[in-house]
Amino acid sequence: ERVTKKGLSISVLRIHNMAKVRFGSLGNKAIKDIKNAQLQDWLDKMDLKPGSKRKIRGTITQLFEYAFKNDIILKNHAQGLEINEKIESTGSIFTDEEIALLWKNKDNREAQHTLILIYTGLRIGELLNIKREDINFEEQYIIGGSKTEAGRNRVIPIHDKILSFIIEQLGDGNSITGGMQYTAVRRHLTEYWESFGMKHKIHDTRKTGVSIMHGAGIPMETIRIIVGHSGKGITESVYLFKQPKELV
C-alpha cells in the first residue's frame, strides 16, 4: 500500500521516522553547525544493527543533500559516514529480583513503562508509535509493531497485570508515553534503572519478555508471532496463523 504523503512508501516513511526520533541526541543544533565528526559519533553510538544504521545514514545523507542544494549549508558533512559492523552487546535480561523491585514501585511512571515493555515484548520505538485507537481494551490486545514484515501490524496481547498501567499512562491523551521522543524515554528509563543499580540496555526489556514467555511454556512459533520475529521455516512464515484470542 502506498501513502499519499509525497508519494513515499510506508516502509520509507518508517525509515525516516526511525532517524527522526534519534535527532534529539545531536543536541538540537542547527544543521549548519553539525560537522562530519559529530554525525559519525552520533551514528556510532546508536544501539542498532548495521542494517538499521545504513537506513538512518541514507536519511541523513538525503537531508544534508537537500540543505546543500538549497544553500542552507556550504558543505554536505553527511558524505562519507561509515557504518561500524560490530554489533554492540545487548546486555542481559532483567532478573526475577529486578522485576519484583519494579512491581514494588509500580506506581512510578518509569516502572510502569518498563513493565509494559517487558510484558508485551515491544520495541521502545513501537511503544512510542502506539495510539489509543490501536488498542482493543475489551479483548486486551494491541495492533502495532514495525521494523520487519513479520513485525508490522501484529497482535500484541496485553497481560492482565499491565492493563491498568496502559490505561493510566494514556490518561486523557493518545499516547502511552505522553508524546515523549525516543531519546527522552530511553534516558528516563535507563536513569531510573541505574538508580536501583540495574545495568541494562533498552533492548533488554524485549529479551526479558521473550524469556518469560518461553519459560511459561509458550511455543516459540507463537512467541515469534507476538514479538514480530520471522519464522524459521516456510511453514511458519506462510501457513501459521493465530487469532487474537489465541495469542491473548
C-alpha positions as protocol buffer text, in pm:
chain_id: "A"
residue {
  index: 1
  type: GLU
  ca { x: 0 y: 0 z: 0 }
}
residue {
  index: 2
  type: ARG
  ca { x: 124 y: 347 z: -88 }
}
residue {
  index: 3
  type: VAL
  ca { x: 64 y: 662 z: 109 }
}
residue {
  index: 4
  type: THR
  ca { x: -10 y: 997 z: -45 }
}
residue {
  index: 5
  type: LYS
  ca { x: 249 y: 1195 z: 150 }
}
residue {
  index: 6
  type: LYS
  ca { x: 484 y: 1296 z: -132 }
}
residue {
  index: 7
  type: GLY
  ca { x: 443 y: 953 z: -291 }
}
residue {
  index: 8
  type: LEU
  ca { x: 662 y: 780 z: -33 }
}
residue {
  index: 9
  type: SER
  ca { x: 601 y: 419 z: 64 }
}
residue {
  index: 10
  type: ILE
  ca { x: 514 y: 328 z: 422 }
}
residue {
  index: 11
  type: SER
  ca { x: 849 y: 149 z: 462 }
}
residue {
  index: 12
  type: VAL
  ca { x: 1044 y: 459 z: 354 }
}
residue {
  index: 13
  type: LEU
  ca { x: 846 y: 679 z: 595 }
}
residue {
  index: 14
  type: ARG
  ca { x: 925 y: 434 z: 876 }
}
residue {
  index: 15
  type: ILE
  ca { x: 1297 y: 463 z: 798 }
}
residue {
  index: 16
  type: HIS
  ca { x: 1278 y: 844 z: 803 }
}
residue {
  index: 17
  type: ASN
  ca { x: 1091 y: 834 z: 1134 }
}
residue {
  index: 18
  type: MET
  ca { x: 1349 y: 594 z: 1281 }
}
residue {
  index: 19
  type: ALA
  ca { x: 1612 y: 862 z: 1211 }
}
residue {
  index: 20
  type: LYS
  ca { x: 1389 y: 1149 z: 1326 }
}
residue {
  index: 21
  type: VAL
  ca { x: 1327 y: 1010 z: 1674 }
}
residue {
  index: 22
  type: ARG
  ca { x: 1705 y: 999 z: 1727 }
}
residue {
  index: 23
  type: PHE
  ca { x: 1781 y: 1354 z: 1613 }
}
residue {
  index: 24
  type: GLY
  ca { x: 1749 y: 1483 z: 1970 }
}
residue {
  index: 25
  type: SER
  ca { x: 2078 y: 1323 z: 2073 }
}
residue {
  index: 26
  type: LEU
  ca { x: 2258 y: 1559 z: 1832 }
}
residue {
  index: 27
  type: GLY
  ca { x: 2183 y: 1836 z: 2079 }
}
residue {
  index: 28
  type: ASN
  ca { x: 1924 y: 2030 z: 1877 }
}
residue {
  index: 29
  type: LYS
  ca { x: 2197 y: 2204 z: 1680 }
}
residue {
  index: 30
  type: ALA
  ca { x: 2130 y: 2399 z: 1362 }
}
residue {
  index: 31
  type: ILE
  ca { x: 2217 y: 2184 z: 1061 }
}
residue {
  index: 32
  type: LYS
  ca { x: 2487 y: 2431 z: 955 }
}
residue {
  index: 33
  type: ASP
  ca { x: 2666 y: 2370 z: 1287 }
}
residue {
  index: 34
  type: ILE
  ca { x: 2675 y: 1988 z: 1262 }
}
residue {
  index: 35
  type: LYS
  ca { x: 3006 y: 1857 z: 1131 }
}
residue {
  index: 36
  type: ASN
  ca { x: 3104 y: 1516 z: 994 }
}
residue {
  index: 37
  type: ALA
  ca { x: 3277 y: 1407 z: 1315 }
}
residue {
  index: 38
  type: GLN
  ca { x: 2965 y: 1478 z: 1519 }
}
residue {
  index: 39
  type: LEU
  ca { x: 2748 y: 1283 z: 1276 }
}
residue {
  index: 40
  type: GLN
  ca { x: 2989 y: 989 z: 1279 }
}
residue {
  index: 41
  type: ASP
  ca { x: 2997 y: 982 z: 1659 }
}
residue {
  index: 42
  type: TRP
  ca { x: 2615 y: 1004 z: 1669 }
}
residue {
  index: 43
  type: LEU
  ca { x: 2586 y: 711 z: 1428 }
}
residue {
  index: 44
  type: ASP
  ca { x: 2849 y: 502 z: 1609 }
}
residue {
  index: 45
  type: LYS
  ca { x: 2673 y: 535 z: 1945 }
}
residue {
  index: 46
  type: MET
  ca { x: 2337 y: 407 z: 1820 }
}
residue {
  index: 47
  type: ASP
  ca { x: 2247 y: 72 z: 1974 }
}
residue {
  index: 48
  type: LEU
  ca { x: 2127 y: -62 z: 1640 }
}
residue {
  index: 49
  type: LYS
  ca { x: 2230 y: -332 z: 1396 }
}
residue {
  index: 50
  type: PRO
  ca { x: 2441 y: -226 z: 1094 }
}
residue {
  index: 51
  type: GLY
  ca { x: 2143 y: -263 z: 858 }
}
residue {
  index: 52
  type: SER
  ca { x: 1934 y: -15 z: 1058 }
}
residue {
  index: 53
  type: LYS
  ca { x: 2227 y: 226 z: 1078 }
}
residue {
  index: 54
  type: ARG
  ca { x: 2263 y: 215 z: 698 }
}
residue {
  index: 55
  type: LYS
  ca { x: 1898 y: 318 z: 661 }
}
residue {
  index: 56
  type: ILE
  ca { x: 1944 y: 609 z: 901 }
}
residue {
  index: 57
  type: ARG
  ca { x: 2261 y: 711 z: 717 }
}
residue {
  index: 58
  type: GLY
  ca { x: 2057 y: 722 z: 396 }
}
residue {
  index: 59
  type: THR
  ca { x: 1802 y: 956 z: 554 }
}
residue {
  index: 60
  type: ILE
  ca { x: 2072 y: 1185 z: 695 }
}
residue {
  index: 61
  type: THR
  ca { x: 2255 y: 1194 z: 362 }
}
residue {
  index: 62
  type: GLN
  ca { x: 1934 y: 1297 z: 182 }
}
residue {
  index: 63
  type: LEU
  ca { x: 1860 y: 1560 z: 446 }
}
residue {
  index: 64
  type: PHE
  ca { x: 2205 y: 1720 z: 417 }
}
residue {
  index: 65
  type: GLU
  ca { x: 2195 y: 1699 z: 37 }
}
residue {
  index: 66
  type: TYR
  ca { x: 1866 y: 1892 z: 39 }
}
residue {
  index: 67
  type: ALA
  ca { x: 2017 y: 2155 z: 271 }
}
residue {
  index: 68
  type: PHE
  ca { x: 2322 y: 2185 z: 46 }
}
residue {
  index: 69
  type: LYS
  ca { x: 2117 y: 2227 z: -274 }
}
residue {
  index: 70
  type: ASN
  ca { x: 1909 y: 2498 z: -107 }
}
residue {
  index: 71
  type: ASP
  ca { x: 2213 y: 2691 z: 20 }
}
residue {
  index: 72
  type: ILE
  ca { x: 2134 y: 2621 z: 386 }
}
residue {
  index: 73
  type: ILE
  ca { x: 2479 y: 2467 z: 432 }
}
residue {
  index: 74
  type: LEU
  ca { x: 2802 y: 2519 z: 236 }
}
residue {
  index: 75
  type: LYS
  ca { x: 2914 y: 2154 z: 253 }
}
residue {
  index: 76
  type: ASN
  ca { x: 2740 y: 1819 z: 288 }
}
residue {
  index: 77
  type: HIS
  ca { x: 2900 y: 1684 z: 605 }
}
residue {
  index: 78
  type: ALA
  ca { x: 2692 y: 1365 z: 586 }
}
residue {
  index: 79
  type: GLN
  ca { x: 2900 y: 1234 z: 297 }
}
residue {
  index: 80
  type: GLY
  ca { x: 3143 y: 956 z: 382 }
}
residue {
  index: 81
  type: LEU
  ca { x: 2975 y: 837 z: 703 }
}
residue {
  index: 82
  type: GLU
  ca { x: 3091 y: 486 z: 790 }
}
residue {
  index: 83
  type: ILE
  ca { x: 2898 y: 201 z: 946 }
}
residue {
  index: 84
  type: ASN
  ca { x: 3066 y: 11 z: 1227 }
}
residue {
  index: 85
  type: GLU
  ca { x: 2989 y: -356 z: 1154 }
}
residue {
  index: 86
  type: LYS
  ca { x: 3044 y: -453 z: 1516 }
}
residue {
  index: 87
  type: ILE
  ca { x: 2713 y: -513 z: 1693 }
}
residue {
  index: 88
  type: GLU
  ca { x: 2722 y: -385 z: 2048 }
}
residue {
  index: 89
  type: SER
  ca { x: 2636 y: -618 z: 2334 }
}
residue {
  index: 90
  type: THR
  ca { x: 2267 y: -608 z: 2420 }
}
residue {
  index: 91
  type: GLY
  ca { x: 2318 y: -661 z: 2791 }
}
residue {
  index: 92
  type: SER
  ca { x: 2120 y: -919 z: 2985 }
}
residue {
  index: 93
  type: ILE
  ca { x: 1763 y: -994 z: 3084 }
}
residue {
  index: 94
  type: PHE
  ca { x: 1600 y: -848 z: 3394 }
}
residue {
  index: 95
  type: THR
  ca { x: 1629 y: -1089 z: 3686 }
}
residue {
  index: 96
  type: ASP
  ca { x: 1332 y: -1206 z: 3894 }
}
residue {
  index: 97
  type: GLU
  ca { x: 1457 y: -985 z: 4177 }
}
residue {
  index: 98
  type: GLU
  ca { x: 1474 y: -679 z: 3950 }
}
residue {
  index: 99
  type: ILE
  ca { x: 1124 y: -742 z: 3815 }
}
residue {
  index: 100
  type: ALA
  ca { x: 996 y: -781 z: 4172 }
}
residue {
  index: 101
  type: LEU
  ca { x: 1153 y: -443 z: 4254 }
}
residue {
  index: 102
  type: LEU
  ca { x: 975 y: -287 z: 3957 }
}
residue {
  index: 103
  type: TRP
  ca { x: 646 y: -427 z: 4083 }
}
residue {
  index: 104
  type: LYS
  ca { x: 719 y: -290 z: 4429 }
}
residue {
  index: 105
  type: ASN
  ca { x: 745 y: 55 z: 4268 }
}
residue {
  index: 106
  type: LYS
  ca { x: 455 y: 3 z: 4027 }
}
residue {
  index: 107
  type: ASP
  ca { x: 310 y: 349 z: 4092 }
}
residue {
  index: 108
  type: ASN
  ca { x: 616 y: 506 z: 3926 }
}
residue {
  index: 109
  type: ARG
  ca { x: 586 y: 605 z: 3559 }
}
residue {
  index: 110
  type: GLU
  ca { x: 921 y: 456 z: 3457 }
}
residue {
  index: 111
  type: ALA
  ca { x: 846 y: 133 z: 3642 }
}
residue {
  index: 112
  type: GLN
  ca { x: 515 y: 107 z: 3456 }
}
residue {
  index: 113
  type: HIS
  ca { x: 677 y: 178 z: 3119 }
}
residue {
  index: 114
  type: THR
  ca { x: 941 y: -87 z: 3188 }
}
residue {
  index: 115
  type: LEU
  ca { x: 683 y: -348 z: 3287 }
}
residue {
  index: 116
  type: ILE
  ca { x: 472 y: -267 z: 2980 }
}
residue {
  index: 117
  type: LEU
  ca { x: 778 y: -323 z: 2759 }
}
residue {
  index: 118
  type: ILE
  ca { x: 867 y: -649 z: 2935 }
}
residue {
  index: 119
  type: TYR
  ca { x: 515 y: -794 z: 2938 }
}
residue {
  index: 120
  type: THR
  ca { x: 447 y: -709 z: 2570 }
}
residue {
  index: 121
  type: GLY
  ca { x: 790 y: -767 z: 2416 }
}
residue {
  index: 122
  type: LEU
  ca { x: 752 y: -436 z: 2234 }
}
residue {
  index: 123
  type: ARG
  ca { x: 1047 y: -244 z: 2098 }
}
residue {
  index: 124
  type: ILE
  ca { x: 1067 y: 103 z: 2250 }
}
residue {
  index: 125
  type: GLY
  ca { x: 1008 y: 262 z: 1909 }
}
residue {
  index: 126
  type: GLU
  ca { x: 695 y: 53 z: 1871 }
}
residue {
  index: 127
  type: LEU
  ca { x: 568 y: 164 z: 2211 }
}
residue {
  index: 128
  type: LEU
  ca { x: 616 y: 528 z: 2110 }
}
residue {
  index: 129
  type: ASN
  ca { x: 404 y: 479 z: 1798 }
}
residue {
  index: 130
  type: ILE
  ca { x: 105 y: 314 z: 1967 }
}
residue {
  index: 131
  type: LYS
  ca { x: -206 y: 529 z: 1978 }
}
residue {
  index: 132
  type: ARG
  ca { x: -535 y: 482 z: 2166 }
}
residue {
  index: 133
  type: GLU
  ca { x: -709 y: 360 z: 1850 }
}
residue {
  index: 134
  type: ASP
  ca { x: -453 y: 77 z: 1820 }
}
residue {
  index: 135
  type: ILE
  ca { x: -569 y: -77 z: 2150 }
}
residue {
  index: 136
  type: ASN
  ca { x: -858 y: -321 z: 2188 }
}
residue {
  index: 137
  type: PHE
  ca { x: -933 y: -283 z: 2559 }
}
residue {
  index: 138
  type: GLU
  ca { x: -1219 y: -532 z: 2566 }
}
residue {
  index: 139
  type: GLU
  ca { x: -1024 y: -821 z: 2414 }
}
residue {
  index: 140
  type: GLN
  ca { x: -690 y: -698 z: 2558 }
}
residue {
  index: 141
  type: TYR
  ca { x: -454 y: -666 z: 2267 }
}
residue {
  index: 142
  type: ILE
  ca { x: -268 y: -401 z: 2067 }
}
residue {
  index: 143
  type: ILE
  ca { x: -240 y: -382 z: 1691 }
}
residue {
  index: 144
  type: GLY
  ca { x: 101 y: -238 z: 1615 }
}
residue {
  index: 145
  type: GLY
  ca { x: 467 y: -312 z: 1556 }
}
residue {
  index: 146
  type: SER
  ca { x: 726 y: -224 z: 1297 }
}
residue {
  index: 147
  type: LYS
  ca { x: 1074 y: -295 z: 1158 }
}
residue {
  index: 148
  type: THR
  ca { x: 1016 y: -622 z: 969 }
}
residue {
  index: 149
  type: GLU
  ca { x: 733 y: -762 z: 760 }
}
residue {
  index: 150
  type: ALA
  ca { x: 667 y: -1014 z: 1037 }
}
residue {
  index: 151
  type: GLY
  ca { x: 657 y: -736 z: 1296 }
}
residue {
  index: 152
  type: ARG
  ca { x: 416 y: -492 z: 1133 }
}
residue {
  index: 153
  type: ASN
  ca { x: 51 y: -468 z: 1230 }
}
residue {
  index: 154
  type: ARG
  ca { x: 75 y: -770 z: 1456 }
}
residue {
  index: 155
  type: VAL
  ca { x: -142 y: -867 z: 1751 }
}
residue {
  index: 156
  type: ILE
  ca { x: 35 y: -793 z: 2081 }
}
residue {
  index: 157
  type: PRO
  ca { x: -151 y: -934 z: 2384 }
}
residue {
  index: 158
  type: ILE
  ca { x: -199 y: -716 z: 2692 }
}
residue {
  index: 159
  type: HIS
  ca { x: -140 y: -914 z: 3010 }
}
residue {
  index: 160
  type: ASP
  ca { x: -395 y: -863 z: 3289 }
}
residue {
  index: 161
  type: LYS
  ca { x: -122 y: -724 z: 3515 }
}
residue {
  index: 162
  type: ILE
  ca { x: -32 y: -430 z: 3286 }
}
residue {
  index: 163
  type: LEU
  ca { x: -374 y: -335 z: 3151 }
}
residue {
  index: 164
  type: SER
  ca { x: -425 y: -78 z: 3429 }
}
residue {
  index: 165
  type: PHE
  ca { x: -78 y: 70 z: 3356 }
}
residue {
  index: 166
  type: ILE
  ca { x: -167 y: 127 z: 2990 }
}
residue {
  index: 167
  type: ILE
  ca { x: -496 y: 292 z: 3088 }
}
residue {
  index: 168
  type: GLU
  ca { x: -321 y: 510 z: 3347 }
}
residue {
  index: 169
  type: GLN
  ca { x: -40 y: 616 z: 3113 }
}
residue {
  index: 170
  type: LEU
  ca { x: -287 y: 703 z: 2836 }
}
residue {
  index: 171
  type: GLY
  ca { x: -497 y: 918 z: 3069 }
}
residue {
  index: 172
  type: ASP
  ca { x: -696 y: 1157 z: 2853 }
}
residue {
  index: 173
  type: GLY
  ca { x: -427 y: 1154 z: 2585 }
}
residue {
  index: 174
  type: ASN
  ca { x: -348 y: 943 z: 2284 }
}
residue {
  index: 175
  type: SER
  ca { x: -1 y: 808 z: 2367 }
}
residue {
  index: 176
  type: ILE
  ca { x: 124 y: 568 z: 2634 }
}
residue {
  index: 177
  type: THR
  ca { x: 446 y: 769 z: 2665 }
}
residue {
  index: 178
  type: GLY
  ca { x: 277 y: 1108 z: 2671 }
}
residue {
  index: 179
  type: GLY
  ca { x: 427 y: 1216 z: 2340 }
}
residue {
  index: 180
  type: MET
  ca { x: 788 y: 1192 z: 2460 }
}
residue {
  index: 181
  type: GLN
  ca { x: 1055 y: 1130 z: 2197 }
}
residue {
  index: 182
  type: TYR
  ca { x: 1277 y: 822 z: 2178 }
}
residue {
  index: 183
  type: THR
  ca { x: 1582 y: 981 z: 2339 }
}
residue {
  index: 184
  type: ALA
  ca { x: 1379 y: 1119 z: 2632 }
}
residue {
  index: 185
  type: VAL
  ca { x: 1208 y: 786 z: 2707 }
}
residue {
  index: 186
  type: ARG
  ca { x: 1534 y: 597 z: 2678 }
}
residue {
  index: 187
  type: ARG
  ca { x: 1713 y: 839 z: 2910 }
}
residue {
  index: 188
  type: HIS
  ca { x: 1435 y: 835 z: 3170 }
}
residue {
  index: 189
  type: LEU
  ca { x: 1424 y: 455 z: 3174 }
}
residue {
  index: 190
  type: THR
  ca { x: 1799 y: 391 z: 3190 }
}
residue {
  index: 191
  type: GLU
  ca { x: 1845 y: 656 z: 3461 }
}
residue {
  index: 192
  type: TYR
  ca { x: 1560 y: 500 z: 3660 }
}
residue {
  index: 193
  type: TRP
  ca { x: 1712 y: 152 z: 3632 }
}
residue {
  index: 194
  type: GLU
  ca { x: 2054 y: 284 z: 3733 }
}
residue {
  index: 195
  type: SER
  ca { x: 1903 y: 442 z: 4045 }
}
residue {
  index: 196
  type: PHE
  ca { x: 1838 y: 85 z: 4164 }
}
residue {
  index: 197
  type: GLY
  ca { x: 2174 y: -44 z: 4043 }
}
residue {
  index: 198
  type: MET
  ca { x: 2022 y: -215 z: 3737 }
}
residue {
  index: 199
  type: LYS
  ca { x: 2263 y: -216 z: 3442 }
}
residue {
  index: 200
  type: HIS
  ca { x: 2057 y: -274 z: 3129 }
}
residue {
  index: 201
  type: LYS
  ca { x: 2030 y: -171 z: 2768 }
}
residue {
  index: 202
  type: ILE
  ca { x: 1691 y: -66 z: 2637 }
}
residue {
  index: 203
  type: HIS
  ca { x: 1655 y: -384 z: 2428 }
}
residue {
  index: 204
  type: ASP
  ca { x: 1681 y: -599 z: 2743 }
}
residue {
  index: 205
  type: THR
  ca { x: 1312 y: -547 z: 2818 }
}
residue {
  index: 206
  type: ARG
  ca { x: 1225 y: -723 z: 2493 }
}
residue {
  index: 207
  type: LYS
  ca { x: 1472 y: -1004 z: 2558 }
}
residue {
  index: 208
  type: THR
  ca { x: 1322 y: -1046 z: 2905 }
}
residue {
  index: 209
  type: GLY
  ca { x: 971 y: -1068 z: 2764 }
}
residue {
  index: 210
  type: VAL
  ca { x: 1073 y: -1343 z: 2522 }
}
residue {
  index: 211
  type: SER
  ca { x: 1249 y: -1533 z: 2801 }
}
residue {
  index: 212
  type: ILE
  ca { x: 946 y: -1510 z: 3032 }
}
residue {
  index: 213
  type: MET
  ca { x: 711 y: -1632 z: 2758 }
}
residue {
  index: 214
  type: HIS
  ca { x: 942 y: -1922 z: 2678 }
}
residue {
  index: 215
  type: GLY
  ca { x: 971 y: -2010 z: 3047 }
}
residue {
  index: 216
  type: ALA
  ca { x: 592 y: -2015 z: 3070 }
}
residue {
  index: 217
  type: GLY
  ca { x: 581 y: -2286 z: 2806 }
}
residue {
  index: 218
  type: ILE
  ca { x: 455 y: -2075 z: 2515 }
}
residue {
  index: 219
  type: PRO
  ca { x: 569 y: -2236 z: 2186 }
}
residue {
  index: 220
  type: MET
  ca { x: 847 y: -2048 z: 2007 }
}
residue {
  index: 221
  type: GLU
  ca { x: 640 y: -2015 z: 1690 }
}
residue {
  index: 222
  type: THR
  ca { x: 373 y: -1830 z: 1891 }
}
residue {
  index: 223
  type: ILE
  ca { x: 634 y: -1610 z: 2062 }
}
residue {
  index: 224
  type: ARG
  ca { x: 773 y: -1516 z: 1721 }
}
residue {
  index: 225
  type: ILE
  ca { x: 427 y: -1402 z: 1609 }
}
residue {
  index: 226
  type: ILE
  ca { x: 377 y: -1190 z: 1923 }
}
residue {
  index: 227
  type: VAL
  ca { x: 716 y: -1016 z: 1914 }
}
residue {
  index: 228
  type: GLY
  ca { x: 733 y: -993 z: 1534 }
}
residue {
  index: 229
  type: HIS
  ca { x: 1023 y: -1223 z: 1451 }
}
residue {
  index: 230
  type: SER
  ca { x: 1023 y: -1406 z: 1120 }
}
residue {
  index: 231
  type: GLY
  ca { x: 959 y: -1781 z: 1142 }
}
residue {
  index: 232
  type: LYS
  ca { x: 1244 y: -2024 z: 1088 }
}
residue {
  index: 233
  type: GLY
  ca { x: 1081 y: -2205 z: 801 }
}
residue {
  index: 234
  type: ILE
  ca { x: 836 y: -2161 z: 515 }
}
residue {
  index: 235
  type: THR
  ca { x: 563 y: -2344 z: 708 }
}
residue {
  index: 236
  type: GLU
  ca { x: 570 y: -2095 z: 996 }
}
residue {
  index: 237
  type: SER
  ca { x: 605 y: -1786 z: 779 }
}
residue {
  index: 238
  type: VAL
  ca { x: 331 y: -1876 z: 529 }
}
residue {
  index: 239
  type: TYR
  ca { x: 87 y: -2121 z: 682 }
}
residue {
  index: 240
  type: LEU
  ca { x: 91 y: -2049 z: 1056 }
}
residue {
  index: 241
  type: PHE
  ca { x: -180 y: -1806 z: 1163 }
}
residue {
  index: 242
  type: LYS
  ca { x: -316 y: -1726 z: 1508 }
}
residue {
  index: 243
  type: GLN
  ca { x: -635 y: -1546 z: 1601 }
}
residue {
  index: 244
  type: PRO
  ca { x: -607 y: -1260 z: 1856 }
}
residue {
  index: 245
  type: LYS
  ca { x: -795 y: -1465 z: 2116 }
}
residue {
  index: 246
  type: GLU
  ca { x: -542 y: -1749 z: 2082 }
}
residue {
  index: 247
  type: LEU
  ca { x: -246 y: -1515 z: 2136 }
}
residue {
  index: 248
  type: VAL
  ca { x: -407 y: -1342 z: 2435 }
}
